[in-house]
């Protein structure tokens, strides 16, 4: 497992080196600039300040402002509103005047910051709805596919890893001898691929010890909306992650694979 631990260490180092913090002394707000990218490929920023014994966290309304500029108006679509509400509930994030917010204590600040960042990233992905060739949220398409094929799964599977941080996977299959965590990718990029591989490797030893089952990972990738870069597929395969292109979801080989995962 040493090579995996080395890669996780590299990932931590990569993230830490790219996190920048600046503080406005007049307002009391500090800004954490992360290496994760938003709708315009600029760093996602989290605003924080202390309020008594609590810590306030906010996106300063940037996520929804960016979506609106891209032509995605969440309030005009019941489906989009329901999806945003689902994301907010899942991560324990609230919304006030289109501003994403969370409240933390000193003890749970890392988890709350992580949850807010996850919510910001997932809502940012709704930018793809501004494209005419994307009619629905990809994760919903994957869910419908599972239901159509009578596959038993757990949606929004939450698991705490060896770092002590809880991670959320889109789906989880629980077979008799193995377990598979699933991520649906509408796009692949240099941020979400290593992030997924890191979260899987972080929960893998903990989950295997708890259940006595082998824990695998599965990436379902939308190769219909845009062409995939081969280096991202190579990265998934190198780390032993099962990869399924959406264009081949109905093939006999893919159906057989899914049946084996839930057996």
N, C-alpha and C positions, 0 to 999 in steps of 0.2 A: 504493500500500500504506500511505500515511500514516495513513489513517483506522483501519486495522487496528492499526497500531503504537500509535496513540493509545489505542485501546480496551484493548490489552494493558497499556499503562502505567497506565491507570485501574484495571485489574484488580489489578495488583501493588500499587498504592496502597491499594486497598480492602482487600486481604488484610493488608498490613502494618499498617494503622491498627487492625485488629481483633485482631491477635496480641498477647497479653499474657503476660508472664513474671513469675513470683514464685518465690522460693527459700526453702526451710526450712533455716536454718543449722544446726539440730540434727541433721537427717538427711542433709543434703547433696544432697537431691533438689530439682530445680527443676521447675516445672510450666509448660508452654507451652499457653496457652489459644488455640485456633484459631477462626476464624469458621465452621468447618464444624459441622453439627449432628448430634447422635446420636439415639438412639431416642426420647428425651423432648424433642426440640427444644432441648436444652441444648448449649453448645459442647463439642466433642470436645477432650479434653486429653491431652497427651503428657508423661509424666514422664521426666526425664533426670538423670543424674549421671555424674561422671567415675569411672573405675575404672582407675587406672594410666594407660596411654596410650590406653585405649579409653573410649568413651562408651556407657553403658547407656541404652536407651530402653524404655519400658513404657507400657501403657495402664492399669496398676494393677488389672487385672481388671474394669474397668468395663463393657466391651463385652458380655462374656458374662453379667455380673450383670444388665444391663438386659434382655437377651434372655430370661433366665430369669424375670424379673419379668413380662415380657409373655407368658409361656406358651410360649416357644420353647426347648425342651430339645434341644440339638444332639446329645447323646449317645444319645438315644432313637430316632434315625433314622439309618440307614446312609447314606442319600442326603445328609442334611445334614452328617454327619461327613465324607463324601468331598468335599463341596463346600468345606467349611472347610479341609481339608487341601490342596485344589487352590489355594485363595487364598493360603494360607501359603507353599506352594512357589513360587508365581508371584512373590511379593514378597520372598521370602527372610526371612520372619518365623517365629519359633518360638513355641510355647505351653508355659508352665510353670504348672501348677495354675490353669488357665483364665486366665492372664495372658499377653497378647500381648507379645512381647519382640523386640528387635533390638539388635545391637551395631555401633557405628560407630567410625571414626577421625576425626580432625579433617578429613582430606581428603574422606572420603565421607559426612560427617554430613548434608549437605543431601539427598543421594539416599536415605540410609537413613531419615531422618525422613519424607521424602515417601513411601517405600514402606510404612512402618508406618502412616502416615495413610491411605493407599489401602486397606490391608488392613482397618483399623478401619472405614472407611466401607462397604466391601463386605460385611463380616460384619454390620454394623449393619442393612443392608438386609434381612437375614433376618427382621427383625421382622414383615414382611408375612406370614410363614408362620403368625403367630398368628391371622390372619383366616381364617375358615372358607371364604371364597370363593376363596382362593388355595391351590392344591394343589401346585404345583411352582415351582421357581425360574424366573423369567421368562427369564433368559439361556439356560437349558436348553431352554425352549420355542422360543426363537428358533433355537438350534442344530438342534433337531429339524426345524424348518421348512426350514432350509437343506438339511439332509440329504435330506429328503423330496423336495425339488425339484431335487436333483442340482446344487446350487450349490457351486462350489469356493471355499473360503475358508481363511484362516489364523486360528485361534483365538488369543486373548490376544496380539495383535500388539504388540510392543514397539518403540518408536522414540525416539531421543534428539532433542530439539528444539534450537532456537537458543539457549535458555537453558542448555543442557548437562544438563538433567534428562531422565531416561527416563520416558516415559509409556506406559501400557498401554491398548490399545483392545480391546474385546470380540472384534471380528473385523476382518478386512481382506480386501477383494476386490482382486485384481490383474488388470486387463484389459490389453489390448495397448497402449492409448494413455492409459489413466487408471487411477487407483488410488483406492480408497475405504476410509476407516476408519469403523468402525461401533461405535456405542454403543447398547446396549439399556437403555431406561429403564422400570423398573417404575412409577416416579412421576417427575414433573417438579417441581422446586422452585427457589428462588432461589439455591441453592448448586450443584446438579449441572449446571444448564444453562450458566451462565457458565463453570464449570470445564471442561466439555467443549469449549465454543467456544474457550476459551483454549488448551487442549492441542492442538486441531486447528490453530489458527493458528500455534502455536509450532513444530510439526513440519512444517507445510506447505512453507515455503520450503526447508528442509533436504532434505526428501524429494524435492521436485521437482528440485532441483539434482542429487541422487544418481541418480535414475531417468530424468529427462527426461520424466516423465509428469505430467499434471495430477492433483493430489491433492484429492479431494472428501471430504465427510463425510456420514454418514447416521445419523439418529436413528430407531430403531424404538421406538415409545412404546406402552405398555400403556394403552389407553383403555377396556379392558373392566372392570378392577378398580375404577376410579374416574374421575370426570369430570375432564377436563383444563382447566386455566386457560388462556384464550386468549392471555394475555400471554407465556406461555412458548413457545407455538407461534410467535407473532409474532417473538420473539427469534431462534428457530432460522431462520425464513424470512428475516429481515433480514440475517443473516450468510451466507446462501446455503447453509445446511445442508439437505440433503434430509430430508424428514420423512415417515415412514410410520406411520400408526395401525395398531395390531395388529388392530383389528376389520376392516380391509380387506386383510389379508395375502393372502387367497385370490382377490382380484379380479384380473381379467385385466390391468388397468393396473399393479398391483403386481408381478405375475409378470413382466410385460414389462420393468418397470424393473430388477428384479433380473437378468434375463437380459442386459440391456444393460450393467450394471455389471461383469459378469464376462467380457464379450465382448472 
